[in-house]
Amino acid sequence: RYEVLIDGGGTPFSTYDVGERVVVPALRALDVDELEVVVATHADADHVEGLLAVLRSVPVGTLVTGAPRPDVALDAELRRVAAERGVAVHAAVRGESIVVGRRGEARLEVLHPPAGDVSSLNEGSVVLLLRLHGQAVALFLGDVGEATERELAVPRVHVLKVGHHGSRYSTSEALLRAARPRLAVVSVGENRYGHPHPSVLERLAAHGAAVVTTQDAGAVRVPLGAR
């Protein structure tokens, strides 16, 4: 068994520690005693604040990030805690693969960002394609928008982790034509932005994707195998 965590949530403008109160207990409940890879897609609080508690509480092999953001306090704090815990940090670059498991059964292909990326935090998100035994099964978009989606080499996948919590500016028609997911998972909670936007839900429905949101379903478990 191999265990990877992509992002860890967070509560901007609040003292509630999602990592300590939710993510770490969830990992314990799933019998996760160590993580081979932890991915911080980008240094927004709602994605990586919870990873601080994870790094402090769970043995981690490698922390995968985008390019360093020395002007972002949370990015610096994440790297400081990783160093404190002896966790290797790797900046992901388009075109490389992160091999997971002793036999390399699982690979996380980095579709974004390119080397030298200087995009905004959202558009600089690490975008990953999960392959199992060579087959593309899941796509994780981080918070990239439609302009960045056009740069991605996206194959057909079984599961799509919907971009930017269902923002109307992500998960475009072109991306859905390429990915053709059977299942779309929206990571979202109560928010003032209107996520997930009705237009995104309509696009997903038009492409035949079943939609599950964490706001409605809580933790979502998806068996990954042959289509």
C-alpha distance (Angstrom), angle and dihedral (degrees) to the residues before:
residue distance angle dihedral
R1 . . .
Y2 3.79 . .
E3 3.76 125.3 .
V4 3.79 128.0 -154.0
L5 3.78 128.9 172.5
I6 3.81 120.5 -157.6
D7 3.82 110.6 -163.4
G8 3.77 126.1 -26.6
G9 3.78 108.6 -135.7
G10 3.75 126.0 -123.2
T11 3.79 144.7 -160.1
P12 3.82 110.7 -119.0
F13 3.81 114.2 -150.2
S14 3.82 91.5 12.8
T15 3.80 136.5 96.8
Y16 3.81 91.9 -140.3
D17 3.80 107.5 119.8
V18 3.80 106.0 -141.9
G19 3.79 91.4 -179.0
E20 3.79 94.7 55.2
R21 3.80 97.3 35.1
V22 3.81 101.8 38.3
V23 3.82 117.6 6.0
V24 3.80 100.9 47.3
P25 3.85 93.4 44.1
A26 3.82 88.8 48.5
L27 3.80 90.7 52.5
R28 3.80 90.3 49.2
A29 3.82 90.6 49.6
L30 3.80 89.0 52.7
D31 3.82 89.3 51.6
V32 3.80 92.4 -114.8
D33 3.79 106.5 159.0
E34 3.80 96.3 167.3
L35 3.79 139.1 9.6
E36 3.78 121.9 -137.3
V37 3.79 91.8 -161.1
V38 3.79 134.7 14.2
V39 3.81 116.8 -170.0
A40 3.79 124.0 -156.1
T41 3.80 100.9 -166.7
H42 3.81 92.4 -167.7
A43 3.77 137.0 -21.5
D44 3.80 101.0 -99.7
A45 3.79 112.5 129.8
D46 3.80 94.2 -123.7
H47 3.80 89.4 60.5
V48 3.79 107.6 36.0
E49 3.79 110.7 18.0
G50 3.80 89.1 91.2
L51 3.79 91.3 53.9
L52 3.80 91.3 71.4
A53 3.82 90.9 70.2
V54 3.81 90.6 42.7
L55 3.80 92.0 55.0
R56 3.80 90.7 47.7
S57 3.81 94.9 47.3
V58 3.81 109.2 31.5
P59 3.82 129.0 51.3
V60 3.81 107.6 -111.3
G61 3.80 127.1 -167.3
T62 3.79 101.3 -160.4
L63 3.79 135.4 -1.0
V64 3.81 110.0 -146.1
T65 3.79 117.2 -158.4
G66 3.76 141.7 159.1
A67 3.77 121.3 -106.0
P68 3.83 114.3 -42.1
R69 3.81 114.1 -90.8
P70 3.81 104.1 -157.0
D71 3.81 90.6 176.9
V72 3.83 91.7 59.8
A73 3.80 113.2 81.9
L74 3.80 94.9 -156.1
D75 3.80 91.9 52.6
A76 3.80 90.1 52.0
E77 3.81 91.1 47.5
L78 3.79 92.2 50.4
R79 3.80 91.2 52.3
R80 3.80 91.7 45.4
V81 3.81 92.1 53.7
A82 3.81 90.8 46.2
A83 3.81 90.2 53.0
E84 3.79 90.8 46.2
R85 3.80 90.3 53.6
G86 3.81 94.6 43.5
V87 3.82 93.5 -113.9
A88 3.80 116.6 155.2
V89 3.81 113.8 -124.0
H90 3.79 121.6 -147.9
A91 3.82 125.8 -173.9
A92 3.80 107.0 -141.7
V93 3.80 119.4 -134.2
R94 3.79 129.5 -168.6
G95 3.80 113.4 -92.4
E96 3.79 99.3 31.9
S97 3.79 128.6 105.9
I98 3.77 128.5 -141.2
V99 3.79 108.4 -145.9
V100 3.78 115.8 -145.2
G101 3.79 124.8 -167.9
R102 3.77 130.8 27.0
R103 3.80 94.5 -85.2
G104 3.79 95.1 38.1
E105 3.80 92.3 -114.6
A106 3.78 89.7 150.0
R107 3.78 126.9 47.3
L108 3.76 130.5 -177.0
E109 3.79 107.3 -151.6
V110 3.79 114.1 -156.4
L111 3.81 109.6 -133.3
H112 3.82 95.0 170.8
P113 3.04 153.2 61.8
P114 3.81 108.9 38.8
A115 3.79 120.2 -139.8
G116 3.79 112.8 -76.6
D117 3.79 93.1 20.6
V118 3.81 113.2 175.2
S119 3.81 98.6 173.9
S120 3.77 125.7 134.4
L121 3.80 115.8 -79.2
N122 3.81 92.5 -95.1
E123 3.80 96.6 44.8
G124 3.79 90.6 44.8
S125 3.81 91.6 58.7
V126 3.77 118.4 137.3
V127 3.82 106.2 -110.6
L128 3.80 115.6 -159.4
L129 3.78 135.8 -166.9
L130 3.80 115.1 -158.6
R131 3.80 116.5 -145.6
L132 3.80 122.1 -171.8
H133 3.79 115.0 -163.8
G134 3.80 87.0 -15.8
Q135 3.80 96.0 -52.9
A136 3.82 119.9 119.1
V137 3.79 106.9 -124.5
A138 3.81 111.1 155.4
L139 3.80 138.7 24.3
F140 3.80 123.2 -157.0
L141 3.81 112.8 -163.7
G142 3.79 104.0 -178.3
D143 3.81 108.0 -160.5
V144 3.80 100.5 -43.1
G145 3.80 118.1 140.3
E146 3.78 134.8 -139.5
A147 3.82 95.5 -79.9
T148 3.79 91.8 57.1
E149 3.80 92.2 41.7
R150 3.81 87.8 63.2
E151 3.82 88.8 62.8
L152 3.81 94.6 54.5
A153 3.80 124.9 101.2
V154 3.79 96.3 -138.6
P155 3.81 122.9 -178.2
R156 3.77 127.1 -168.5
V157 3.82 111.1 -72.0
H158 3.77 137.5 -175.3
V159 3.81 96.7 -137.5
L160 3.80 130.6 33.4
K161 3.77 121.8 -165.3
V162 3.80 95.7 -150.2
G163 3.80 116.3 -120.4
H164 3.81 123.1 -104.5
H165 3.81 96.4 -5.2
G166 3.80 91.2 -64.3
S167 3.79 98.0 -48.8
R168 3.81 113.6 174.9
Y169 3.82 88.2 -123.5
S170 3.81 94.6 60.6
T171 3.82 138.6 57.9
S172 3.79 91.6 45.9
E173 3.78 129.9 -163.0
A174 3.82 90.7 -106.0
L175 3.79 92.5 52.3
L176 3.79 92.3 49.7
R177 3.80 91.7 49.4
A178 3.81 88.2 56.2
A179 3.81 99.4 39.7
R180 3.82 99.7 37.9
P181 3.84 92.5 -171.7
R182 3.77 122.0 -164.3
L183 3.80 91.1 -154.8
A184 3.80 129.6 31.9
V185 3.80 118.8 -165.5
V186 3.80 118.9 -161.1
S187 3.79 115.9 -159.9
V188 3.79 102.2 -152.8
G189 3.77 143.5 133.1
E190 3.77 134.8 -173.6
N191 3.79 105.8 -45.3
R192 3.80 144.0 162.1
Y193 3.81 95.0 -130.7
G194 3.79 98.3 75.5
H195 3.81 94.1 -114.4
P196 2.95 123.1 -162.4
H197 3.80 91.8 40.4
P198 3.82 116.4 -143.2
S199 3.82 90.9 -125.3
V200 3.82 90.2 59.1
L201 3.80 92.0 49.0
E202 3.80 89.0 49.2
R203 3.81 91.7 51.1
L204 3.78 91.5 49.4
A205 3.80 92.1 48.6
A206 3.80 91.0 48.4
H207 3.81 89.0 55.9
G208 3.80 92.3 49.6
A209 3.81 97.0 -110.4
A210 3.78 119.2 149.6
V211 3.81 109.1 -133.0
V212 3.78 127.5 -143.5
T213 3.81 123.9 177.8
T214 3.77 125.5 -161.1
Q215 3.80 88.5 -137.6
D216 3.81 89.9 64.5
A217 3.81 101.8 29.2
G218 3.80 104.7 28.7
A219 3.80 111.0 -150.5
V220 3.80 111.6 17.8
R221 3.81 120.0 -150.3
V222 3.80 118.1 -164.6
P223 3.82 124.5 -176.6
L224 3.80 108.8 -136.8
G225 3.76 119.0 -150.0
A226 3.78 143.0 112.0
R227 3.78 116.6 -24.9
